[in-house]
């Protein structure tokens, strides 16, 4: 079916009549049949599909953590009917999934959990135009008001914290957005010098990998800061491997 003409769309957006009356007028004036769902799409209501964002319901720490996790493990996209935000997490990251779901619900959003086919990961998905627009683009540098909360979100997404007999190992790895590795080094530079390694792969299809290794001085300082309260991997670092 051909797209609606601009004057029809304008009439849908600004018409003061009921949906039934608008449908009748469109049929009469332009000879087009439209559904109530299509009217909802153009009028921006999308009843049952989206929720208004209640940004003030969460703390600044929760929001910065959320953005950090989104930069590490999230994505957003839109099609004709939805503004979709998805976080893809391992099924073993139960604490991260629970915290994420709690924040999204507090924001007034409806949250859906969709297991991946391999059953090793789950998509935490929500549909919201407001949330979509409030989240920054992942290609852009984010300036958090609470950098340690943002750093905790990055680490809960793409970080690795594990205890060994000889000590601990903290590594942040990112392959697609190098500016995230730069964010980690910038936020932690007040505590010491992190090591940034860049791995160039011979296989063309594999992206360059950026790894940030945090030395003992930085780890010790972070454990004594608010970062320890924000970062779930830090709290459960005694477990083998990732959370």
LUMLUM-956381 format. One record per residue (C-alpha): residue number from 1; residue in one letter; x, y, z. Coordinates in Angstrom, 3 decimals. Example, Ala and Ser with C-alpha at 12.3 -4.5 7.8 and 13.67 -1.06 7.14 Angstrom:
<rs>
1|a|12.300|-4.500|7.800
2|s|13.670|-1.060|7.140
</rs>
This chain:
<rs>
1|x|0.000|0.000|0.000
2|x|1.278|3.482|-0.879
3|x|2.386|5.794|1.906
4|x|-0.097|8.334|3.192
5|x|0.125|11.785|1.652
6|x|1.593|14.565|3.768
7|x|-1.722|16.383|4.047
8|x|-3.355|13.201|5.355
9|x|-0.616|12.736|7.951
10|x|-0.958|16.377|9.004
11|x|-4.691|15.904|9.408
12|x|-4.098|12.823|11.595
13|x|-1.574|14.621|13.783
14|x|-3.590|17.774|14.335
15|x|-7.207|16.634|13.979
16|x|-9.333|17.297|17.073
17|x|-11.986|14.657|16.298
18|x|-12.171|11.127|17.684
19|x|-10.305|8.277|15.989
20|x|-13.531|6.975|14.437
21|x|-14.390|10.403|13.038
22|x|-10.865|10.891|11.672
23|x|-11.010|7.499|9.955
24|x|-14.358|8.405|8.373
25|x|-13.074|11.786|7.181
26|x|-9.938|10.263|5.635
27|x|-12.056|7.684|3.832
28|x|-14.431|10.401|2.605
29|x|-11.871|13.057|1.606
30|x|-8.944|10.976|0.371
31|x|-10.409|7.526|-0.223
32|x|-7.902|5.879|2.097
33|x|-8.584|3.266|4.755
34|x|-6.543|3.578|7.939
35|x|-6.549|1.682|11.220
36|x|-6.625|3.040|14.758
37|x|-3.138|1.585|15.252
38|x|-1.824|3.702|12.382
39|x|-3.479|6.771|13.868
40|x|-1.781|6.047|17.194
41|x|1.552|5.755|15.412
42|x|1.307|9.157|13.733
43|x|-0.208|10.904|16.749
44|x|2.601|9.578|18.940
45|x|0.399|7.894|21.547
46|x|1.248|4.261|20.757
47|x|-0.996|3.015|23.514
48|x|0.231|-0.261|24.960
49|x|3.602|-0.030|23.204
50|x|5.419|2.796|24.896
51|x|5.612|4.562|28.217
52|x|6.491|8.115|29.110
53|x|9.921|8.425|30.707
54|x|9.872|9.418|34.395
55|x|13.485|10.640|34.468
56|x|13.150|12.205|37.900
57|x|12.342|8.856|39.525
58|x|15.948|7.637|39.435
59|x|19.072|9.102|41.005
60|x|21.911|10.595|38.984
61|x|24.091|7.623|39.960
62|x|21.513|5.187|38.607
63|x|21.202|7.124|35.347
64|x|24.967|7.369|34.776
65|x|25.339|3.648|35.565
66|x|22.526|2.910|33.121
67|x|24.204|4.929|30.340
68|x|27.505|3.156|31.018
69|x|25.842|-0.242|30.717
70|x|24.047|0.901|27.560
71|x|27.335|2.001|25.993
72|x|28.859|-1.393|26.820
73|x|26.005|-3.832|26.170
74|x|23.088|-1.885|24.727
75|x|21.765|-0.615|21.437
76|x|18.776|1.346|20.154
77|x|16.934|1.370|16.863
78|x|13.615|2.450|15.420
79|x|11.333|1.141|12.738
80|x|7.915|2.221|11.528
81|x|6.172|1.338|14.768
82|x|8.717|1.172|17.606
83|x|11.485|3.070|19.337
84|x|13.386|0.116|20.785
85|x|16.197|-0.035|23.355
86|x|17.866|-3.402|24.012
87|x|20.506|-4.554|26.490
88|x|22.032|-7.961|25.705
89|x|23.445|-9.676|28.799
90|x|24.689|-13.114|29.779
91|x|22.155|-15.272|31.594
92|x|24.730|-15.575|34.395
93|x|24.664|-11.809|35.015
94|x|21.549|-12.070|37.165
95|x|22.439|-9.185|39.475
96|x|23.053|-6.876|36.511
97|x|19.775|-7.912|34.874
98|x|17.879|-7.331|38.124
99|x|19.414|-3.878|38.687
100|x|18.804|-2.864|35.070
101|x|15.187|-4.079|35.146
102|x|14.595|-2.260|38.436
103|x|15.908|1.065|37.072
104|x|13.914|0.758|33.847
105|x|10.749|-0.016|35.804
106|x|11.394|2.943|38.111
107|x|11.678|5.114|34.998
108|x|8.099|4.083|34.246
109|x|9.021|1.719|31.398
110|x|7.722|-1.733|30.594
111|x|10.505|-4.301|30.532
112|x|10.587|-7.565|28.600
113|x|13.145|-10.377|28.923
114|x|13.741|-12.334|25.719
115|x|16.180|-15.299|25.824
116|x|18.507|-15.599|22.834
117|x|18.372|-18.745|20.700
118|x|21.673|-19.985|22.115
119|x|20.141|-19.650|25.608
120|x|23.382|-18.122|26.868
121|x|22.184|-14.536|26.717
122|x|19.013|-12.571|27.265
123|x|17.728|-9.361|25.680
124|x|16.334|-6.856|28.168
125|x|14.063|-4.827|25.918
126|x|11.832|-1.790|26.284
127|x|9.896|0.413|23.859
128|x|9.873|4.137|24.522
129|x|10.318|7.176|22.323
130|x|11.302|9.336|25.311
131|x|13.879|6.848|26.578
132|x|15.244|6.380|23.070
133|x|15.750|10.122|22.674
134|x|17.216|10.646|26.153
135|x|19.933|8.066|25.610
136|x|23.030|9.454|23.855
137|x|24.324|8.008|20.598
138|x|27.040|5.440|21.257
139|x|29.362|7.137|18.803
140|x|29.304|10.282|20.954
141|x|31.340|10.911|24.072
142|x|29.192|10.992|27.204
143|x|29.936|13.441|30.017
144|x|28.570|11.887|33.228
145|x|27.840|13.967|36.309
146|x|29.052|11.033|38.423
147|x|31.992|9.510|36.494
148|x|32.457|6.594|38.913
149|x|28.839|5.503|38.425
150|x|29.308|5.666|34.648
151|x|32.575|3.721|34.969
152|x|30.744|1.082|37.035
153|x|28.164|0.688|34.249
154|x|30.923|0.233|31.672
155|x|32.603|-2.403|33.839
156|x|29.354|-4.219|34.577
157|x|28.947|-4.478|30.814
158|x|32.397|-5.015|29.300
159|x|34.577|-5.415|32.359
160|x|36.342|-8.434|33.827
161|x|37.143|-8.627|37.536
162|x|38.563|-11.811|38.986
163|x|40.494|-12.759|42.096
164|x|43.569|-14.963|41.871
165|x|45.921|-16.275|44.558
166|x|48.480|-13.636|43.573
167|x|45.973|-10.810|43.418
168|x|43.205|-9.456|41.254
169|x|42.856|-8.704|37.560
170|x|40.661|-5.868|36.296
171|x|40.318|-5.494|32.534
172|x|37.963|-3.473|30.370
173|x|37.626|-4.637|26.759
174|x|35.926|-2.863|23.861
175|x|36.084|-3.657|20.158
176|x|33.640|-1.300|18.523
177|x|33.877|2.044|20.303
178|x|37.466|2.989|21.219
179|x|36.324|6.163|22.970
180|x|34.921|3.970|25.764
181|x|38.413|2.643|26.497
182|x|39.588|6.246|26.545
183|x|36.809|7.090|29.014
184|x|38.081|4.381|31.376
185|x|41.645|5.697|31.254
186|x|40.524|9.321|31.736
187|x|38.271|8.591|34.726
188|x|40.913|6.468|36.475
189|x|44.002|8.582|35.699
190|x|43.696|10.440|39.015
191|x|44.426|7.130|40.754
192|x|47.298|5.939|38.570
193|x|48.273|5.007|35.035
194|x|46.142|2.376|33.336
195|x|47.622|0.273|30.547
196|x|45.879|0.517|27.184
197|x|46.627|-2.298|24.751
198|x|45.454|-2.251|21.143
199|x|45.189|-5.571|19.311
200|x|45.045|-5.476|15.515
201|x|43.710|-8.726|14.070
202|x|44.922|-10.328|10.870
203|x|41.383|-11.396|10.043
204|x|39.746|-8.444|8.297
205|x|36.275|-9.209|9.661
206|x|37.471|-8.875|13.265
207|x|37.538|-5.366|14.686
208|x|40.508|-3.875|16.506
209|x|40.264|-4.659|20.231
210|x|41.050|-2.100|22.937
211|x|41.937|-3.473|26.384
212|x|42.462|-1.362|29.496
213|x|44.296|-3.065|32.364
214|x|43.944|-1.381|35.757
215|x|46.978|-1.704|38.069
216|x|46.848|-2.261|41.827
217|x|46.987|1.437|42.702
218|x|43.820|2.150|40.701
219|x|42.021|-0.957|41.945
220|x|42.754|-0.062|45.566
221|x|41.532|3.504|45.113
222|x|38.347|2.395|43.361
223|x|37.576|-0.123|46.104
224|x|37.740|2.724|48.621
225|x|35.481|4.992|46.537
226|x|31.799|5.106|45.572
227|x|32.700|2.909|42.591
228|x|32.617|-0.101|44.931
229|x|28.971|0.667|45.729
230|x|27.946|1.152|42.102
231|x|29.796|-1.722|40.391
232|x|28.204|-5.160|40.681
233|x|31.248|-6.962|39.304
234|x|33.277|-5.354|42.050
235|x|30.872|-6.606|44.727
236|x|30.927|-10.165|43.424
237|x|34.562|-10.296|42.300
238|x|35.173|-13.321|44.528
239|x|33.309|-15.515|42.065
240|x|35.113|-17.343|39.294
241|x|35.131|-15.470|35.998
242|x|32.449|-13.002|35.121
243|x|29.382|-12.449|37.289
</rs>
